[in-house]
Every structure is written in structure tokens, then in C-alpha cells.
Amino acid sequence: MHERPEQISDPEQALELLREGNARFTAHPEHHTGHPAEHRLRIAGGQHPFAIVLSCADSRVPPELVFDQDLGDLFVVRTAGQVLAPPVLGSIQYGVEHLHVPLLVVLGHEGCGAVKATLEALESGSAASGTAIDSLVEAIRPAAEQALADAGPGADEEHRLAEAVRLNVAGEVAQLSADPLLAEAVEAGRLRVVGATYDLHDGAVTFS
Ligand SMILES: [Zn+2]
């Protein structure tokens, strides 16, 4: 994979590289990419990542591993529940404007603890904790409320959580797509924004 061109500018080609990488990961999880010293040295002078991945901080979902990519391939921003905040958006804008990355993936995952905690907080009506964790709950709240409303009372918890994860990713994709700087890049064909979810059990990433 180190034979690829220095800079990838086609969003579809970038997406295909991620699809292929995740297929390698699910088929041969034991054969993850090595990190040869010569490659590290070759990219020390500058980075040309081909995808930005905004993913959950969950320790089971490291983008470089699940997409089987090497040093220098992915520009990764991680927060619990992959929630947005000004420095998160700033990092993504930097990747698009200054590193010319053609693909932005919002990667949620099965069984997300941040989404689950938000659902539980809404259901129990528990008071805010007074910590910065409240900011995660606030960011995920719209998706969680929608999932609770859609599912109705007595719904299967696992199904409800999966729906909230899906809605959370979709909401984050919508927020990012509405950002003027990113929208301009999309309009110009320089960027594609896609949502995706990761299955903790089989390792597969499903793009929405
Ligand atoms: Zn998570």
C-alpha cells in the first residue's frame, strides 16, 4: 500500500481504500499493517493523509487498525461519541483546507457508551453532573431523544441504542455538511462527507 501516490485528491478513491482496508482487517485481523522504519522516515517531512476520520474515543475502535492503514494515512480526531466542538471542527477544517484531504468519515460504533449514557440520562431524568461529561450528553441529546421517540416505550434496549448511534452519526454528518468551509469543499468536488458505523463483533465498517 506504500506504492500509492503521495496525494490522493479523489474522494471515491479514498473511500475505496478504506473499504479495502476494513475488508483486510475483518478477513485477517492478525495481519495488521506493519510500520517499517523507512516509511516512517519517508513521511517525516510532510503528511498527505487521504481521509479524515472523526471517531469515538472508545479503545475498541482505533481507525488506523479497523481500516488497516499506516502512519500518515489517516488524519484522526477522536472524542467520546465522536461529538463536535469548536477545536474538533477546527481540526477537521485544517485537514480539508491545509492538507487537502478528500474524504471525511464520521465513525460511530455498536454499543457506544457515550450514546448509551445519554439515553440513560434522558430516561432517568438525572441531573447534570456538573462535569465536562455533561457536554457529551448535550451533544448526543438530539439523537438520543429522537431514538427514544421512535422506539416508543418498552422497546428493546439494544435496538434503541443502535438507532441512537445511527442517528447520532447522521446528525454529526449533517452538522459537518452544513459548515460553510466544508460545504464549499463538497460543492467543489474536493471533499466527500460520509457516515459509518463499526460492528464490535465482526469488525466490519458499514458506510451509510
Ligand atoms: Zn463510543
py3Dmol code that shows the C-alpha trace and the ligand (Angstrom):
import py3Dmol

protein = """\
ATOM      1  CA  MET A   1       0.000   0.000   0.000  1.00  0.00           C
ATOM      2  CA  HIS A   2       3.025   2.276   0.227  1.00  0.00           C
ATOM      3  CA  GLU A   3       3.109   2.429  -3.555  1.00  0.00           C
ATOM      4  CA  ARG A   4       0.121   4.740  -3.656  1.00  0.00           C
ATOM      5  CA  PRO A   5       0.658   8.288  -4.944  1.00  0.00           C
ATOM      6  CA  GLU A   6       1.750  10.952  -2.493  1.00  0.00           C
ATOM      7  CA  GLN A   7      -1.508  12.862  -2.576  1.00  0.00           C
ATOM      8  CA  ILE A   8      -4.940  11.416  -3.200  1.00  0.00           C
ATOM      9  CA  SER A   9      -7.494  14.004  -4.256  1.00  0.00           C
ATOM     10  CA  ASP A  10     -10.393  11.820  -5.399  1.00  0.00           C
ATOM     11  CA  PRO A  11     -12.985  11.230  -2.626  1.00  0.00           C
ATOM     12  CA  GLU A  12     -14.179   7.984  -4.242  1.00  0.00           C
ATOM     13  CA  GLN A  13     -10.654   6.580  -4.425  1.00  0.00           C
ATOM     14  CA  ALA A  14     -10.137   7.468  -0.758  1.00  0.00           C
ATOM     15  CA  LEU A  15     -13.376   5.717   0.208  1.00  0.00           C
ATOM     16  CA  GLU A  16     -12.350   2.631  -1.761  1.00  0.00           C
ATOM     17  CA  LEU A  17      -9.038   2.493   0.121  1.00  0.00           C
ATOM     18  CA  LEU A  18     -10.950   2.481   3.426  1.00  0.00           C
ATOM     19  CA  ARG A  19     -13.351  -0.207   2.211  1.00  0.00           C
ATOM     20  CA  GLU A  20     -10.431  -2.385   1.117  1.00  0.00           C
ATOM     21  CA  GLY A  21      -8.598  -1.768   4.381  1.00  0.00           C
ATOM     22  CA  ASN A  22     -11.579  -2.760   6.504  1.00  0.00           C
ATOM     23  CA  ALA A  23     -12.038  -5.886   4.356  1.00  0.00           C
ATOM     24  CA  ARG A  24      -8.390  -6.814   5.085  1.00  0.00           C
ATOM     25  CA  PHE A  25      -8.966  -6.136   8.789  1.00  0.00           C
ATOM     26  CA  THR A  26     -12.059  -8.336   9.029  1.00  0.00           C
ATOM     27  CA  ALA A  27     -10.540 -11.126   6.919  1.00  0.00           C
ATOM     28  CA  HIS A  28      -7.088 -11.133   8.556  1.00  0.00           C
ATOM     29  CA  PRO A  29      -7.234  -9.162  11.815  1.00  0.00           C
ATOM     30  CA  GLU A  30      -3.914 -10.725  12.879  1.00  0.00           C
ATOM     31  CA  HIS A  31      -2.099  -9.306   9.845  1.00  0.00           C
ATOM     32  CA  HIS A  32      -2.335  -5.638  10.609  1.00  0.00           C
ATOM     33  CA  THR A  33      -0.124  -3.234   8.723  1.00  0.00           C
ATOM     34  CA  GLY A  34       3.491  -3.053   9.801  1.00  0.00           C
ATOM     35  CA  HIS A  35       5.187   0.290  10.300  1.00  0.00           C
ATOM     36  CA  PRO A  36       8.569  -0.036   8.605  1.00  0.00           C
ATOM     37  CA  ALA A  37      11.198   2.500   9.604  1.00  0.00           C
ATOM     38  CA  GLU A  38      11.829   3.579   6.005  1.00  0.00           C
ATOM     39  CA  HIS A  39       8.169   4.529   5.607  1.00  0.00           C
ATOM     40  CA  ARG A  40       8.275   6.497   8.865  1.00  0.00           C
ATOM     41  CA  LEU A  41      11.346   8.361   7.643  1.00  0.00           C
ATOM     42  CA  ARG A  42       9.861   8.957   4.198  1.00  0.00           C
ATOM     43  CA  ILE A  43       6.826  10.745   5.619  1.00  0.00           C
ATOM     44  CA  ALA A  44       8.663  12.582   8.404  1.00  0.00           C
ATOM     45  CA  GLY A  45       8.990  15.615   6.142  1.00  0.00           C
ATOM     46  CA  GLY A  46       5.275  16.008   5.498  1.00  0.00           C
ATOM     47  CA  GLN A  47       1.920  14.308   5.735  1.00  0.00           C
ATOM     48  CA  HIS A  48      -0.543  13.549   2.945  1.00  0.00           C
ATOM     49  CA  PRO A  49      -3.372  11.687   4.656  1.00  0.00           C
ATOM     50  CA  PHE A  50      -6.184  10.592   2.337  1.00  0.00           C
ATOM     51  CA  ALA A  51      -9.019  10.521   4.875  1.00  0.00           C
ATOM     52  CA  ILE A  52     -10.085  12.426   7.965  1.00  0.00           C
ATOM     53  CA  VAL A  53     -11.794  10.163  10.474  1.00  0.00           C
ATOM     54  CA  LEU A  54     -13.846  11.622  13.315  1.00  0.00           C
ATOM     55  CA  SER A  55     -14.393   8.641  15.569  1.00  0.00           C
ATOM     56  CA  CYS A  56     -15.371   7.743  19.098  1.00  0.00           C
ATOM     57  CA  ALA A  57     -12.579   7.650  21.687  1.00  0.00           C
ATOM     58  CA  ASP A  58     -13.634   4.080  22.535  1.00  0.00           C
ATOM     59  CA  SER A  59     -10.492   1.930  22.870  1.00  0.00           C
ATOM     60  CA  ARG A  60     -12.021  -0.778  20.698  1.00  0.00           C
ATOM     61  CA  VAL A  61     -12.391   1.448  17.619  1.00  0.00           C
ATOM     62  CA  PRO A  62      -8.957   2.750  16.559  1.00  0.00           C
ATOM     63  CA  PRO A  63      -9.407   3.943  12.946  1.00  0.00           C
ATOM     64  CA  GLU A  64      -5.870   3.067  11.859  1.00  0.00           C
ATOM     65  CA  LEU A  65      -6.430  -0.557  12.870  1.00  0.00           C
ATOM     66  CA  VAL A  66     -10.003  -1.057  11.689  1.00  0.00           C
ATOM     67  CA  PHE A  67      -9.137   0.429   8.286  1.00  0.00           C
ATOM     68  CA  ASP A  68      -5.728  -1.296   8.223  1.00  0.00           C
ATOM     69  CA  GLN A  69      -3.867   1.922   7.420  1.00  0.00           C
ATOM     70  CA  ASP A  70      -0.316   3.010   8.073  1.00  0.00           C
ATOM     71  CA  LEU A  71       1.408   6.039   9.572  1.00  0.00           C
ATOM     72  CA  GLY A  72       0.496   9.141   7.597  1.00  0.00           C
ATOM     73  CA  ASP A  73      -2.677   7.726   6.011  1.00  0.00           C
ATOM     74  CA  LEU A  74      -5.434   8.971   8.310  1.00  0.00           C
ATOM     75  CA  PHE A  75      -5.984  12.331   9.982  1.00  0.00           C
ATOM     76  CA  VAL A  76      -7.864  11.245  13.082  1.00  0.00           C
ATOM     77  CA  VAL A  77      -9.904  13.267  15.559  1.00  0.00           C
ATOM     78  CA  ARG A  78     -11.489  11.390  18.437  1.00  0.00           C
ATOM     79  CA  THR A  79     -13.977  12.351  21.128  1.00  0.00           C
ATOM     80  CA  ALA A  80     -16.417  10.190  23.087  1.00  0.00           C
ATOM     81  CA  GLY A  81     -19.497   9.752  20.908  1.00  0.00           C
ATOM     82  CA  GLN A  82     -17.412  11.499  18.163  1.00  0.00           C
ATOM     83  CA  VAL A  83     -19.152  14.698  19.248  1.00  0.00           C
ATOM     84  CA  LEU A  84     -18.297  18.009  17.662  1.00  0.00           C
ATOM     85  CA  ALA A  85     -16.833  21.015  19.448  1.00  0.00           C
ATOM     86  CA  PRO A  86     -15.004  24.050  18.060  1.00  0.00           C
ATOM     87  CA  PRO A  87     -11.481  22.540  18.290  1.00  0.00           C
ATOM     88  CA  VAL A  88     -12.783  19.339  16.703  1.00  0.00           C
ATOM     89  CA  LEU A  89     -14.297  21.260  13.793  1.00  0.00           C
ATOM     90  CA  GLY A  90     -11.134  23.360  13.558  1.00  0.00           C
ATOM     91  CA  SER A  91      -9.010  20.224  13.274  1.00  0.00           C
ATOM     92  CA  ILE A  92     -11.250  18.892  10.510  1.00  0.00           C
ATOM     93  CA  GLN A  93     -11.205  22.208   8.661  1.00  0.00           C
ATOM     94  CA  TYR A  94      -7.417  22.198   8.901  1.00  0.00           C
ATOM     95  CA  GLY A  95      -7.323  18.750   7.334  1.00  0.00           C
ATOM     96  CA  VAL A  96      -9.525  19.862   4.450  1.00  0.00           C
ATOM     97  CA  GLU A  97      -8.055  23.302   3.803  1.00  0.00           C
ATOM     98  CA  HIS A  98      -4.379  22.779   4.502  1.00  0.00           C
ATOM     99  CA  LEU A  99      -3.825  19.059   3.995  1.00  0.00           C
ATOM    100  CA  HIS A 100      -6.333  18.809   1.098  1.00  0.00           C
ATOM    101  CA  VAL A 101      -7.865  15.608   2.428  1.00  0.00           C
ATOM    102  CA  PRO A 102     -10.660  14.494   0.077  1.00  0.00           C
ATOM    103  CA  LEU A 103     -12.727  12.329   2.437  1.00  0.00           C
ATOM    104  CA  LEU A 104     -14.253  12.888   5.880  1.00  0.00           C
ATOM    105  CA  VAL A 105     -15.672   9.861   7.684  1.00  0.00           C
ATOM    106  CA  VAL A 106     -17.763  10.121  10.855  1.00  0.00           C
ATOM    107  CA  LEU A 107     -17.314   6.747  12.512  1.00  0.00           C
ATOM    108  CA  GLY A 108     -19.763   5.681  15.197  1.00  0.00           C
ATOM    109  CA  HIS A 109     -19.936   2.183  16.615  1.00  0.00           C
ATOM    110  CA  GLU A 110     -22.091  -0.524  18.062  1.00  0.00           C
ATOM    111  CA  GLY A 111     -22.643  -0.294  21.811  1.00  0.00           C
ATOM    112  CA  CYS A 112     -21.291   3.250  22.156  1.00  0.00           C
ATOM    113  CA  GLY A 113     -21.019   4.018  25.895  1.00  0.00           C
ATOM    114  CA  ALA A 114     -21.442   7.767  25.411  1.00  0.00           C
ATOM    115  CA  VAL A 115     -24.683   7.259  23.486  1.00  0.00           C
ATOM    116  CA  LYS A 116     -25.886   4.673  25.998  1.00  0.00           C
ATOM    117  CA  ALA A 117     -25.149   7.014  28.915  1.00  0.00           C
ATOM    118  CA  THR A 118     -27.084   9.786  27.175  1.00  0.00           C
ATOM    119  CA  LEU A 119     -30.112   7.542  26.662  1.00  0.00           C
ATOM    120  CA  GLU A 120     -29.962   6.549  30.319  1.00  0.00           C
ATOM    121  CA  ALA A 121     -29.621  10.166  31.483  1.00  0.00           C
ATOM    122  CA  LEU A 122     -32.666  11.186  29.431  1.00  0.00           C
ATOM    123  CA  GLU A 123     -34.730   8.264  30.656  1.00  0.00           C
ATOM    124  CA  SER A 124     -33.892   8.668  34.303  1.00  0.00           C
ATOM    125  CA  GLY A 125     -34.106  12.454  34.145  1.00  0.00           C
ATOM    126  CA  SER A 126     -30.928  12.584  36.197  1.00  0.00           C
ATOM    127  CA  ALA A 127     -29.478  15.985  36.983  1.00  0.00           C
ATOM    128  CA  ALA A 128     -26.396  17.274  35.179  1.00  0.00           C
ATOM    129  CA  SER A 129     -23.187  16.084  36.797  1.00  0.00           C
ATOM    130  CA  GLY A 130     -21.523  19.488  36.778  1.00  0.00           C
ATOM    131  CA  THR A 131     -18.555  17.971  34.957  1.00  0.00           C
ATOM    132  CA  ALA A 132     -17.468  18.337  31.352  1.00  0.00           C
ATOM    133  CA  ILE A 133     -19.136  14.979  30.706  1.00  0.00           C
ATOM    134  CA  ASP A 134     -22.393  16.954  30.544  1.00  0.00           C
ATOM    135  CA  SER A 135     -21.177  18.455  27.262  1.00  0.00           C
ATOM    136  CA  LEU A 136     -21.133  14.980  25.712  1.00  0.00           C
ATOM    137  CA  VAL A 137     -24.693  14.322  26.847  1.00  0.00           C
ATOM    138  CA  GLU A 138     -25.831  17.668  25.436  1.00  0.00           C
ATOM    139  CA  ALA A 139     -24.190  16.968  22.087  1.00  0.00           C
ATOM    140  CA  ILE A 140     -25.737  13.493  21.801  1.00  0.00           C
ATOM    141  CA  ARG A 141     -29.121  14.513  23.244  1.00  0.00           C
ATOM    142  CA  PRO A 142     -30.927  15.269  19.911  1.00  0.00           C
ATOM    143  CA  ALA A 143     -30.120  11.812  18.507  1.00  0.00           C
ATOM    144  CA  ALA A 144     -30.983  10.099  21.788  1.00  0.00           C
ATOM    145  CA  GLU A 145     -34.295  11.939  22.084  1.00  0.00           C
ATOM    146  CA  GLN A 146     -35.195  11.009  18.533  1.00  0.00           C
ATOM    147  CA  ALA A 147     -34.307   7.355  19.131  1.00  0.00           C
ATOM    148  CA  LEU A 148     -36.419   7.257  22.297  1.00  0.00           C
ATOM    149  CA  ALA A 149     -39.364   8.863  20.483  1.00  0.00           C
ATOM    150  CA  ASP A 150     -39.060   6.495  17.502  1.00  0.00           C
ATOM    151  CA  ALA A 151     -38.710   3.369  19.608  1.00  0.00           C
ATOM    152  CA  GLY A 152     -41.572   4.123  21.989  1.00  0.00           C
ATOM    153  CA  PRO A 153     -41.976   2.712  25.494  1.00  0.00           C
ATOM    154  CA  GLY A 154     -40.859  -0.827  26.207  1.00  0.00           C
ATOM    155  CA  ALA A 155     -38.612  -1.035  23.146  1.00  0.00           C
ATOM    156  CA  ASP A 156     -35.696  -3.425  23.037  1.00  0.00           C
ATOM    157  CA  GLU A 157     -32.714  -1.603  24.547  1.00  0.00           C
ATOM    158  CA  GLU A 158     -30.165  -2.926  22.093  1.00  0.00           C
ATOM    159  CA  HIS A 159     -32.260  -1.869  19.123  1.00  0.00           C
ATOM    160  CA  ARG A 160     -32.832   1.542  20.660  1.00  0.00           C
ATOM    161  CA  LEU A 161     -29.128   2.049  21.249  1.00  0.00           C
ATOM    162  CA  ALA A 162     -28.313   1.012  17.679  1.00  0.00           C
ATOM    163  CA  GLU A 163     -30.850   3.517  16.400  1.00  0.00           C
ATOM    164  CA  ALA A 164     -29.430   6.290  18.599  1.00  0.00           C
ATOM    165  CA  VAL A 165     -25.903   5.503  17.336  1.00  0.00           C
ATOM    166  CA  ARG A 166     -27.127   5.686  13.739  1.00  0.00           C
ATOM    167  CA  LEU A 167     -28.992   8.965  14.339  1.00  0.00           C
ATOM    168  CA  ASN A 168     -26.005  10.435  16.180  1.00  0.00           C
ATOM    169  CA  VAL A 169     -23.711   9.735  13.216  1.00  0.00           C
ATOM    170  CA  ALA A 170     -26.305  11.116  10.787  1.00  0.00           C
ATOM    171  CA  GLY A 171     -26.682  14.272  12.883  1.00  0.00           C
ATOM    172  CA  GLU A 172     -22.930  14.795  13.028  1.00  0.00           C
ATOM    173  CA  VAL A 173     -22.642  14.303   9.261  1.00  0.00           C
ATOM    174  CA  ALA A 174     -25.427  16.876   8.799  1.00  0.00           C
ATOM    175  CA  GLN A 175     -23.730  19.364  11.117  1.00  0.00           C
ATOM    176  CA  LEU A 176     -20.401  18.971   9.340  1.00  0.00           C
ATOM    177  CA  SER A 177     -22.008  19.185   5.904  1.00  0.00           C
ATOM    178  CA  ALA A 178     -23.641  22.471   6.929  1.00  0.00           C
ATOM    179  CA  ASP A 179     -20.331  24.053   7.898  1.00  0.00           C
ATOM    180  CA  PRO A 180     -19.631  26.751   5.262  1.00  0.00           C
ATOM    181  CA  LEU A 181     -15.972  25.833   4.744  1.00  0.00           C
ATOM    182  CA  LEU A 182     -16.698  22.113   4.398  1.00  0.00           C
ATOM    183  CA  ALA A 183     -19.824  22.710   2.298  1.00  0.00           C
ATOM    184  CA  GLU A 184     -17.761  24.741  -0.145  1.00  0.00           C
ATOM    185  CA  ALA A 185     -15.227  21.923  -0.475  1.00  0.00           C
ATOM    186  CA  VAL A 186     -18.048  19.418  -1.064  1.00  0.00           C
ATOM    187  CA  GLU A 187     -19.614  21.723  -3.640  1.00  0.00           C
ATOM    188  CA  ALA A 188     -16.286  21.991  -5.460  1.00  0.00           C
ATOM    189  CA  GLY A 189     -15.911  18.183  -5.521  1.00  0.00           C
ATOM    190  CA  ARG A 190     -12.820  18.362  -3.298  1.00  0.00           C
ATOM    191  CA  LEU A 191     -14.462  16.609  -0.348  1.00  0.00           C
ATOM    192  CA  ARG A 192     -16.985  13.923   0.431  1.00  0.00           C
ATOM    193  CA  VAL A 193     -18.522  13.539   3.911  1.00  0.00           C
ATOM    194  CA  VAL A 194     -19.803  10.083   4.846  1.00  0.00           C
ATOM    195  CA  GLY A 195     -21.124   8.425   7.980  1.00  0.00           C
ATOM    196  CA  ALA A 196     -20.192   4.904   9.038  1.00  0.00           C
ATOM    197  CA  THR A 197     -20.678   2.509  11.919  1.00  0.00           C
ATOM    198  CA  TYR A 198     -18.338  -0.130  13.247  1.00  0.00           C
ATOM    199  CA  ASP A 199     -19.510  -3.542  14.443  1.00  0.00           C
ATOM    200  CA  LEU A 200     -17.603  -4.522  17.593  1.00  0.00           C
ATOM    201  CA  HIS A 201     -18.261  -8.194  16.972  1.00  0.00           C
ATOM    202  CA  ASP A 202     -17.209  -8.796  13.375  1.00  0.00           C
ATOM    203  CA  GLY A 203     -15.007  -5.719  12.850  1.00  0.00           C
ATOM    204  CA  ALA A 204     -16.952  -4.591   9.787  1.00  0.00           C
ATOM    205  CA  VAL A 205     -17.481  -0.922   8.979  1.00  0.00           C
ATOM    206  CA  THR A 206     -20.748  -0.134   7.229  1.00  0.00           C
ATOM    207  CA  PHE A 207     -20.822   3.149   5.326  1.00  0.00           C
ATOM    208  CA  SER A 208     -24.178   4.902   5.284  1.00  0.00           C
TER     209      SER A 208
END
"""
ligand_1 = """\
1
ZN
Zn -18.360 5.208 21.633
"""
view = py3Dmol.view(width=600, height=400)
view.addModel(protein, "pdb")
view.setStyle({"model": 0}, {"cartoon": {"style": "trace"}})
view.addModel(ligand_1, "xyz")
view.setStyle({"model": 1}, {"stick": {}})
view.zoomTo()
view.show()
